Structures are given as C-alpha cells and as structure tokens.
Amino acid sequence: MALAPEIQNTINTWLTPDYDPETQAAIRALQTSGQDEQLTDAFYRTLEFGTGGLRGVMGPGSNRMNRYTLGMATQGLSNYLLQSFPGQQIKVAIAHDSRNNSAEFAQIAAGIFSANGIIVYLFDGLRPTPELSFAIRELECQSGCVITASHNPKEYNGYKVYWNDGAQVVAPHDKNIIAEVNKITSVSEVRFEADPSRIISIGTDLDQLYFGQAKKLRIDREAIKRQHDLNIVYTPIHGSGITLVPGLLREFGFTNVNVVEAQATPDGNFPTVQSPNPEEKSAMQLALDQAKATNADLVLATDPDADRVGVGVKNDDGEWVLLNGNQTAAMLTNYLLSARHRAGQSTPKDYIVYTIVTSEILGDIARQHSVKSYQTLTGFKYIAGLIRDLEGQEIYIGGGEESYGFLIGDFVRDKDAVSACALVAEMAAVAKDQGRTLYQEMTHMYANYGLYVEDLISLTKKGQRGAEEIQEMMASLRANPPVTIAGLKVVEIRDYKTGKIHNLFNGITTDTGLESSNVLQFITEDGSKISARPSGTEPKIKFYFSVKQPLKSAVDFDLANRLGHEKIKAIIADMQLQ
C-alpha cells in the first residue's frame, strides 16, 4: 500500500541529520522490507503527551517512545517550569524502572533539563515510583518524572510527570504542560547537550530517608516482634520493588522474607511472565507455587514500578487465592482504622479516601469507625490533590482504588506498593498473633460490614470507528438509561460528566461535587453499583460492577460470594455487554 503523503513527509523529516544514523537505518530497513503498515503506525501521528505524560511502544517514529519524542516532551516541560518559577533555581528529580531503555531515557531527560539550567537529582539506579514522589518532596523540587510504563507489556515505555507536591500533575498544570510540549515542532528545538555540573546522583541516602518515614507507619510493633518469622514470599516481577520492599519488610521487623529468585533480577523483557501485572494470576504463579512448597503465610507482589500491590492468602481449605484490589484496599482500611483506635492513635480529624469506582465498603468501614471518608474521580492524582487541599486541616490515614493501588500516610503522594506491602505484612502478623489467617480476617470483615462482590470488564474498540462506538454507547446510556438492571430497580443515576446525581425515588437532583469526567453510574435498589467509564488513554470502555450480597456469618462467605458473581453475570447479560 502507498503511504499517505503526510506520513511520508514525517518519515522524510526523520531521515535528516537532526536524527541519529541508527534511527535512520532502522527506518530505512522498514522501507526496504516494505513494512508499510508498521511505518504508518509509527508515523501517522505524534505520540500524545496526555494528562499523565507519555506512554507508547518503543522504536523509531513520531508515534513511538524514543529519545526524540521523550526529548520534545522534556523540552516542553522545561519551558513550562522556567515560565512557572521565574527567578528561582529550579530542581527536578528523575527515577526509572527496569524496562528496556529506561536508564537511557532517564539520562536523556536529565541531560535536557540540565541544558536548560535546571538542577537534576538523578537516581543512581532503578527505583520505585513512590520513592520518586518522596524525593520531590524531600529535596524540595518543583517537578520530577519517572520513566515507566507501569504494568504494560514489555514493548512499552513511558514518562510520568509530577509537580512540586510529589503528585502527578493535575489542572491547570497538566493542560498547560501539554500546550508547551505541543509548541515544540522540531527536534532542533530540544537542548540535548547535557551540563554534567547540574546533574546530582542520589541513591541510598534517599532510600534511608524513605525507610525512616515508612517505619513510622507501624502500629502494632509488639505483634510484629512476636510474629517476626512470618513466612513471607515476595516477588518484584523483575521490577524496581526489589530495591526497597525486602529492605522495608526487614526494617519493620520481619526476618523471614523469601524473594522469588527467578523474578528477583530486574529485566525489561519480563521473561517469566506474559504481562508483569500483579492483577493477573499468571504473573503471580511462581510466587504462589513457592508459597505452597514452603507453607508460607503470605504472598506479596509489586508491578515493575512498584506502585501496585498484589496479595495472596490461604483460604480455609489451605488453597492459595489472590485478593483483588477492592479486597486489599478494604482490608487495609479496616486494619488501619481499627488498629489506630486500639493503639489510641485515632483523632477526630482522621479521614480516608477512595475513588468513585472503588468498593463502597471503604465508606461503610469509615462510618462504623466514625471516620470521615471522601470520594474522588478515578486516578491517584485526585486522591493526592485532596490530600493537598486538606493539608493542615484534616489528617489523611489511607486511600485506595480498585486497580491495586493504596497509599498509607502522606509523605508520598502517589500509590505506594512498598509501604502497602509492609502494612499488609503487619496485618497478617496481627492476625496470626490472634490465631487467624488474613483470609479469615477478610471473611469476618465482610460478615461485619456486608459483602460486596466486584468485577470489571473492558471492551476494546479499535480505530476511528471504535472511538465512535464508545461515544455512542455512552450517549445511548445517557439518553435511554436502564429502568431496571437484571430485575433490580435503578434508584439513582450519577452522571459525572454533567456533575449531577438524579435520585429516581424522590426526583431530587444534587451535585456530585467533583470536576467533570465522562463516567456514568447506576445504583440499584439493593445498593449495587454499575459504572461505565471510557479510558482516557486506550481505545477501551470499562464497566465496573459492585454488587451487595447478604452475609450473616463468615462461614457462609463462599456461597454468598458465588451468588454475588452470578448476580454480576446476570447484570452483564442484561446490559448485553458480552
């Protein structure tokens, strides 16, 4: 097939001396072998710098993650920082994960910042994303970035941008940075010539400062002392968690931490897994096998940049099961609030946070403990924004989202799987100290607050027609909202795009109190919640299901859980989402 003229023009630009010989050779190889489809995908647009930064497949091309797309983004961010902080010595921090090219990309970004007169604190090796957030705050930086594509497949890399509070950028900075990045139209505008005098290496000094803050999160030190030999299996899934998680568990007082050796070495090819995602059982299988073989008490896992946590526990039949993100967030919230109360640490200013698609049990737990709870839009940057807004007025205890992210304490401002691993281990130690397992703690929690069963489906709609289909689905749900879902009457519709909550029972309309976001929620008469949310970064629409199921006793958990999942299947069938 013939390439479109605008694509050929972009290719021709990349075959000029502004681009290195290796890049040009890779493009010419695609041309010679007639790889027009690959060339089209690599050059049909510019890799979009979105509200979270860059993320894309690595390789040559304007729609790929490489030194040039990264360079233009970094130059745009540098320009914005120089405008935003005139007359100040600007400082940034940079971290990277274990992905292929991550270290090189971090060096390139550091060089560009330094060439723009900006002081750069560059980690001396791979580090978890939450430590980058911590470093920005600790070193009083105006901004920072981490080179990571989280738990995407190995072909991907990315570039997440943070502001001076250690949180990912939010309005108005996100849109303003995008505008500055889009003004860079040629790589000749990028200052690639590094100023080494402005690049400062950081490492173990920051690790120790992080450990010092994280250790303050311990609540029941005596239980940890008694259960110090809790048998913990941990896997970093070839990622950056290896640099901090085993160390923090030791700092907490745990002496029997066993790393899955086959996954301990950082490796951007993630050779032992299909996808380095602790949400997927296949990524956790080696850890579960080791736990079974060694009769472990707990399995912990982190994704490549160590901001998402996976947890495995033994059920009452001695089988290893994985907790989902809602279950982990609910258990951590319940533990934090009850343990703080027992230790006399609770205050009337305490609060917890969870996102609108996360289980409502977090709000129920907070209410039972007389602790305030807040809800935010999906994404940890919104939780961090709320922490910033309430700083000095109220005390943040913890917050989480269904996608395996949780943050305890406010010295980091992004989801933190490092501290979450340590608190899950403490929670397991306290349970074992009382003769119970974490699984039993979970079933008792649900018997106490009511069982919520959650699931998620993601529908991929590729291409231009796919994007239109997603818009049509949302428009149809708004124009013709369901009156009943799987036989359950819809009693409330929450439209976060218009910012309105419609109570269908009494006809009253109230405000969501949150900024506009293209999310629709239907609440049924039994308290179930169905959410529709198009992805902002991928050609997908996600449907989140949370159903309430009666549970009088922990012994009935398996049956009630099964009935809950059957209810979700009925909802999916009724909404024709298969």
C-alpha positions in Angstrom: 0.0 0.0 0.0 1.1 3.6 -0.7 1.9 5.7 2.3 -0.3 8.8 2.9 1.6 12.0 1.8 1.6 13.4 5.3 3.1 10.2 6.7 5.8 10.2 4.0 6.6 13.8 4.8 7.1 12.9 8.5 9.3 10.0 7.6 11.4 12.2 5.3 11.9 14.6 8.3 13.2 11.7 10.4 15.7 10.9 7.6 17.5 14.2 8.0 20.7 14.8 10.0 18.7 16.0 13.0 18.2 12.3 13.7 21.0 9.8 14.5 22.2 7.3 12.0 20.9 4.3 13.9 17.4 5.7 13.9 17.6 6.5 10.2 18.9 3.0 9.5 16.0 1.4 11.4 13.5 3.5 9.3 15.2 2.6 6.0 15.1 -1.1 7.0 11.4 -0.9 7.3 11.1 0.9 4.0 13.3 -1.7 2.2 11.3 -4.6 3.6 8.0 -3.0 2.6 6.7 -2.7 6.1 4.2 0.0 5.2 1.8 -1.0 7.9 4.5 -0.7 10.6 5.7 2.6 9.1 2.1 4.0 9.1 1.6 3.1 12.7 5.0 4.6 13.7 4.5 7.9 11.8 0.7 8.6 11.4 0.7 10.9 14.4 2.8 12.3 17.2 2.9 10.3 20.4 0.4 12.2 22.5 1.6 13.8 25.7 -1.5 13.3 27.8 -2.5 14.4 31.3 -0.2 11.7 32.8 2.7 12.2 30.4 3.8 9.8 27.6 3.3 6.1 27.1 3.9 4.1 23.9 5.6 1.3 22.1 9.4 1.9 21.9 11.1 2.3 18.5 11.8 4.9 15.8 8.9 7.1 14.8 6.8 10.1 15.8 4.2 7.8 17.4 6.8 5.8 19.3 8.6 6.2 22.6 12.2 7.2 21.8 14.9 9.8 22.6 13.2 12.3 20.3 9.6 12.1 21.5 10.9 12.0 25.1 13.2 14.9 24.3 10.5 17.1 22.9 8.3 16.3 25.9 11.2 17.1 28.3 12.0 20.4 26.5 8.3 21.4 26.7 8.2 20.6 30.4 11.5 22.6 30.9 10.0 25.6 29.1 6.9 25.4 31.3 8.9 25.2 34.5 11.0 28.2 33.5 7.8 30.2 33.0 6.1 28.9 36.2 9.0 29.6 38.5 10.8 32.8 37.2 13.9 33.9 39.0 14.1 30.6 41.0 16.7 27.8 40.8 14.5 25.1 39.5 15.1 21.5 40.7 13.7 18.2 39.4 14.1 14.5 40.4 14.2 11.6 38.0 13.7 7.9 38.6 13.3 4.9 36.3 12.1 1.3 36.4 13.5 -1.9 35.0 12.1 -1.6 31.4 14.3 -1.7 28.4 15.8 1.7 27.7 14.5 3.2 31.0 18.0 4.0 32.3 19.0 5.6 28.9 15.8 7.6 28.8 16.4 8.9 32.3 19.9 10.0 31.3 18.5 11.8 28.2 15.8 13.6 30.3 18.4 14.6 32.9 20.7 16.0 30.1 17.9 18.1 28.6 16.8 19.5 32.0 20.4 20.4 32.8 20.9 22.0 29.5 18.0 24.3 30.4 19.7 25.4 33.6 17.7 23.1 35.8 19.3 21.2 38.7 18.6 17.4 38.3 18.6 14.8 41.1 19.0 11.5 39.2 18.7 8.2 41.0 21.8 6.0 40.6 19.8 3.0 39.5 16.2 1.8 39.2 13.8 2.9 42.0 10.0 2.6 42.7 7.7 5.3 41.5 6.6 6.2 45.1 10.3 6.9 46.0 10.4 9.5 43.2 7.3 11.2 44.7 9.0 11.1 48.1 12.3 12.5 46.6 10.5 15.5 45.0 9.1 16.5 48.4 12.2 15.7 50.4 14.5 17.6 48.0 12.0 20.5 47.5 11.9 20.1 43.8 9.5 21.9 41.5 8.8 18.8 39.4 10.0 15.4 38.6 9.5 12.5 36.2 9.7 8.7 36.3 10.5 6.5 33.2 8.0 3.7 33.4 5.0 2.1 31.6 3.7 0.6 34.8 2.5 -2.9 34.1 2.1 -2.6 30.3 3.7 -5.3 28.1 7.5 -5.2 27.6 7.3 -3.3 24.2 6.1 -0.2 26.0 7.8 2.6 28.0 6.6 5.9 29.3 7.2 9.1 31.1 5.1 10.2 34.1 5.3 13.9 35.2 5.0 15.1 38.8 4.6 18.6 40.4 6.2 20.1 43.5 3.8 18.4 45.9 5.1 15.0 44.7 1.8 14.2 43.0 1.2 13.6 39.3 0.3 16.8 37.6 -3.4 18.0 37.7 -5.2 21.0 36.3 -4.2 23.6 35.4 -0.6 22.3 35.0 -1.5 19.2 33.0 -3.1 21.1 30.2 -0.5 23.9 30.3 2.4 21.4 30.0 0.6 19.7 27.1 0.3 23.1 25.4 4.0 23.8 25.9 5.0 20.3 24.6 2.8 20.8 21.5 4.6 24.0 20.7 7.9 22.0 20.2 7.6 21.2 16.5 11.2 20.2 15.7 13.9 18.2 17.5 16.2 21.1 16.7 14.5 23.0 19.5 15.5 20.3 22.0 18.6 21.1 24.1 20.3 17.6 24.1 23.7 18.9 25.3 23.9 18.0 29.0 25.5 20.1 31.6 27.0 17.5 34.0 27.6 20.1 36.7 23.9 20.3 37.2 23.2 16.6 37.5 23.5 15.2 41.0 23.4 11.4 41.7 21.1 10.3 44.6 20.5 6.8 45.9 20.9 5.0 49.3 20.7 8.3 51.1 17.1 8.8 49.9 16.4 5.1 50.5 17.2 5.5 54.2 15.1 8.7 54.5 12.2 6.9 52.9 12.6 3.9 55.3 12.7 6.3 58.2 9.3 7.8 57.2 7.8 4.4 56.3 8.7 2.8 59.6 6.5 5.4 61.4 3.5 3.7 59.8 3.9 0.7 62.0 1.0 0.4 64.5 1.4 -2.9 66.4 5.1 -3.4 66.9 4.6 -6.0 69.6 2.7 -8.3 67.3 5.4 -8.0 64.7 8.0 -8.9 67.4 6.1 -12.0 68.3 5.5 -13.0 64.7 8.8 -11.7 63.2 9.3 -15.1 61.5 6.1 -14.8 59.5 6.8 -16.7 56.3 6.5 -14.1 53.5 7.1 -14.8 49.8 7.7 -11.7 47.7 8.1 -11.2 44.0 9.1 -7.9 42.3 8.1 -9.5 38.9 11.5 -8.3 37.5 10.9 -4.7 38.6 12.1 -2.0 40.9 10.4 -3.3 44.0 13.5 -5.4 44.7 15.3 -2.2 45.7 13.0 -1.3 48.6 10.4 -3.9 49.5 12.6 -6.6 51.1 14.5 -3.8 52.9 11.4 -2.2 54.3 10.0 -5.5 55.5 13.3 -6.1 57.4 13.1 -2.5 58.8 9.5 -3.3 60.0 11.0 -6.3 61.9 10.2 -9.3 59.6 13.1 -11.8 59.5 11.7 -14.5 57.1 11.2 -12.7 53.8 11.8 -15.0 50.8 12.2 -13.5 47.4 11.2 -15.5 44.3 14.7 -15.8 42.8 13.5 -16.4 39.2 11.9 -13.0 39.3 14.3 -11.1 41.5 16.6 -9.8 38.8 15.4 -6.6 37.1 14.7 -7.4 33.5 12.8 -5.3 31.0 11.9 -8.4 29.0 9.9 -9.8 32.0 11.0 -13.4 30.8 8.9 -15.4 33.3 5.5 -13.7 32.7 3.2 -12.8 29.8 2.5 -9.5 31.5 4.2 -8.1 34.6 0.8 -7.3 36.2 0.0 -8.5 39.8 -3.7 -8.3 38.9 -3.1 -11.4 36.7 -2.8 -14.8 38.3 -0.2 -15.9 35.7 2.2 -13.2 36.9 1.8 -14.4 40.5 2.1 -18.1 39.7 5.7 -18.6 40.6 5.2 -16.8 43.9 2.1 -19.0 44.7 4.0 -22.2 43.8 6.8 -21.2 46.1 4.4 -20.3 48.9 2.7 -23.7 48.6 6.0 -25.5 48.6 7.3 -23.7 51.7 4.0 -23.5 53.6 4.2 -19.7 53.6 1.9 -17.3 55.4 1.6 -14.6 52.9 2.4 -13.8 49.2 3.3 -10.2 48.2 4.0 -8.8 44.7 4.7 -5.5 43.1 4.4 -4.4 39.4 7.6 -3.1 37.6 7.5 0.4 39.1 6.2 -0.8 42.5 3.1 1.3 42.8 0.6 -1.6 42.6 0.5 -4.4 45.2 -0.7 -8.0 44.7 -1.6 -10.1 47.7 -2.0 -13.9 48.0 -3.5 -15.6 51.1 -4.5 -19.2 52.1 -8.2 -19.9 52.3 -9.8 -22.2 54.9 -9.2 -25.2 52.6 -5.5 -24.4 52.5 -5.6 -23.3 48.9 -3.8 -20.1 47.8 -6.1 -17.4 46.5 -5.4 -13.8 45.3 -7.1 -10.8 46.7 -8.5 -8.3 44.2 -7.7 -4.6 44.5 -11.0 -3.8 46.3 -10.4 -6.6 48.9 -6.9 -5.4 49.6 -8.0 -1.7 49.9 -10.9 -2.7 52.2 -8.7 -4.8 54.5 -6.0 -2.2 54.8 -8.6 0.5 55.6 -10.3 -1.7 58.2 -6.9 -2.6 59.7 -5.6 1.0 59.8 -8.8 2.4 61.4 -9.2 -0.5 64.0 -5.5 -0.8 64.9 -5.2 3.0 65.3 -8.2 3.0 67.5 -6.8 0.2 69.7 -3.5 2.0 69.9 -5.1 5.2 71.0 -3.9 7.0 67.8 -7.3 8.0 66.3 -8.2 11.7 66.1 -11.5 13.4 65.2 -9.6 14.9 62.1 -8.8 11.5 60.5 -10.1 10.7 57.0 -9.8 8.1 54.3 -10.3 8.4 50.5 -11.4 6.1 47.7 -12.3 6.6 44.1 -15.8 6.5 42.7 -15.3 3.1 41.0 -13.9 1.5 44.2 -16.0 -0.6 46.6 -18.4 1.3 48.8 -17.3 -0.9 51.7 -14.5 1.6 52.3 -17.1 4.2 53.1 -19.0 1.7 55.3 -15.9 0.9 57.3 -15.1 4.5 57.8 -18.6 5.3 59.0 -18.5 2.4 61.5 -15.3 3.9 62.9 -16.8 7.4 63.0 -14.1 8.5 60.5 -14.8 10.8 57.6 -14.4 9.5 54.0 -14.1 11.2 50.7 -14.6 10.0 47.2 -12.6 11.3 44.2 -12.5 10.7 40.4 -10.6 7.6 39.2 -6.8 8.1 39.3 -4.5 8.5 42.3 -3.6 12.1 41.3 -7.1 13.1 42.5 -6.5 11.4 45.9 -3.2 13.3 46.1 -5.0 16.5 45.1 -7.4 16.1 48.0 -4.6 15.4 50.4 -3.0 18.7 49.3 -6.3 20.6 49.7 -6.9 19.3 53.2 -3.3 19.6 54.4 -3.1 21.2 57.9 -6.9 20.9 58.4 -7.5 17.1 58.5 -5.3 14.0 58.9 -5.0 11.6 55.9 -4.8 8.0 57.1 -5.1 6.0 53.9 -6.7 5.8 50.5 -7.1 3.3 47.6 -8.5 2.4 44.3 -9.8 -0.9 42.8 -6.8 -1.1 40.5 -4.4 -2.4 43.2 -3.2 1.0 44.4 -3.1 2.1 48.0 -1.3 4.8 50.0 -0.8 4.9 53.7 0.3 8.2 55.2 1.0 11.4 53.2 4.8 11.5 52.9 4.4 10.1 49.4 1.7 11.5 47.1 1.1 8.6 44.7 0.1 5.0 45.2 2.8 3.1 47.1 3.1 -0.6 47.0 6.3 -0.6 49.1 4.6 0.7 52.2 1.5 -1.2 51.4 3.5 -4.5 51.3 4.8 -3.7 54.8 1.4 -2.9 56.2 -0.2 -6.0 54.7 2.6 -8.0 56.4 1.8 -6.3 59.7 -1.9 -7.0 59.2 -1.0 -10.7 58.6 1.2 -10.8 61.7 -1.5 -9.3 63.9 -4.0 -11.9 62.5 -1.6 -14.8 63.1 -0.9 -13.4 66.6 -4.6 -13.9 67.3 -4.7 -17.4 65.7 -6.3 -16.3 62.5 -5.3 -16.0 58.8 -5.7 -13.0 56.6 -8.4 -14.9 54.7 -10.4 -15.3 57.9 -9.9 -11.6 58.7 -11.4 -10.8 55.3 -14.5 -13.1 55.6 -15.1 -11.7 59.1 -14.8 -8.2 57.8 -17.4 -8.9 55.1 -19.7 -10.5 57.7 -19.4 -7.4 59.8 -19.9 -4.7 57.1 -21.8 -6.7 54.4 -20.4 -8.5 51.4 -19.5 -6.5 48.3 -18.5 -8.6 45.2 -16.8 -6.7 42.4 -15.7 -7.4 38.9 -14.6 -5.4 35.8 -14.9 -5.9 32.1 -13.0 -4.0 29.5 -14.3 -3.7 25.9 -11.7 -2.8 23.3 -12.9 -0.9 20.3 -10.0 -0.2 17.9 -9.6 2.5 15.3 -11.7 5.6 14.5 -15.0 3.5 14.3 -14.1 2.1 17.7 -13.8 5.5 19.2 -17.2 6.4 17.7 -18.8 3.2 19.1 -17.6 4.1 22.6 -19.1 7.6 22.3 -22.4 6.0 21.0 -22.5 3.6 23.9 -22.2 6.4 26.5 -24.7 8.6 24.6 -27.2 5.8 24.5 -26.8 5.1 28.2 -27.4 8.8 28.9 -30.4 9.2 26.5 -32.0 5.8 27.5 -30.8 4.9 31.0 -32.0 1.5 32.2 -35.0 1.4 34.5 -34.1 -2.0 35.8 -30.9 -4.0 35.6 -31.1 -7.8 36.0 -34.5 -7.3 37.6 -33.3 -4.7 40.1 -34.8 -1.3 40.0 -32.4 1.6 39.3 -32.9 4.2 42.1 -30.1 6.6 41.3 -28.1 7.8 38.3 -24.8 9.6 38.8 -23.5 11.4 35.7 -20.1 12.8 36.4 -19.9 14.5 33.1 -22.8 16.8 33.9 -21.9 16.7 37.6 -25.5 15.7 38.6 -26.9 12.9 40.8 -30.5 12.1 40.0 -32.5 10.3 42.7 -35.2 8.4 40.8 -37.1 7.6 44.0 -37.8 11.2 45.2 -37.0 13.1 42.0 -34.3 15.2 43.7 -31.2 16.2 41.8 -27.9 17.1 43.6 -24.3 17.9 42.5 -21.5 15.3 42.5 -19.1 18.0 43.9 -16.4 16.7 41.6 -14.9 18.1 38.4 -16.4 16.8 35.1 -15.4 13.3 33.9 -17.1 11.0 31.4 -18.4 8.4 33.9 -21.9 7.2 34.4 -23.1 5.2 37.4 -26.4 3.3 38.1 -27.3 2.5 41.7 -29.9 -0.3 42.2 -32.4 -0.8 45.0 -30.1 -3.3 46.7 -27.1 -1.0 46.8 -25.3 -2.4 43.8 -23.3 0.0 41.6 -22.6 -0.3 37.9 -20.1 2.2 36.4 -19.4 2.9 32.7 -16.1 4.7 32.0 -14.3 5.2 28.7 -10.5 5.0 29.0 -8.7 8.3 28.6 -5.6 6.7 27.1 -6.7 3.5 25.3 -9.5 2.5 22.8 -11.4 0.9 25.6 -14.6 1.3 27.7 -14.6 -0.2 31.1 -17.6 -1.4 33.1 -17.2 -1.8 36.8 -19.7 -3.9 38.8 -20.1 -3.9 42.6 -23.0 -5.9 44.0 -24.2 -6.2 47.6 -24.9 -9.7 48.9 -26.4 -10.6 52.3 -23.8 -12.3 54.6 -24.8 -13.1 58.2 -21.8 -15.2 59.1 -18.2 -15.7 57.8 -18.9 -19.4 57.3 -21.3 -18.6 54.5 -18.8 -16.5 52.6 -18.1 -18.9 49.7 -21.8 -19.3 48.9 -22.6 -15.6 49.2 -19.5 -14.8 47.1 -20.6 -17.2 44.4 -24.2 -15.7 44.4 -22.6 -12.3 44.1 -20.6 -13.3 41.0 -23.8 -14.9 39.5 -25.6 -11.6 40.0 -22.8 -9.8 38.1 -23.1 -12.3 35.2 -26.8 -11.6 35.1 -26.2 -7.8 35.0 -23.6 -8.2 32.2 -26.1 -10.4 30.2 -29.0 -7.9 30.8 -26.8 -5.0 29.7 -25.7 -7.0 26.6 -22.0 -6.4 27.4 -20.6 -9.9 26.4 
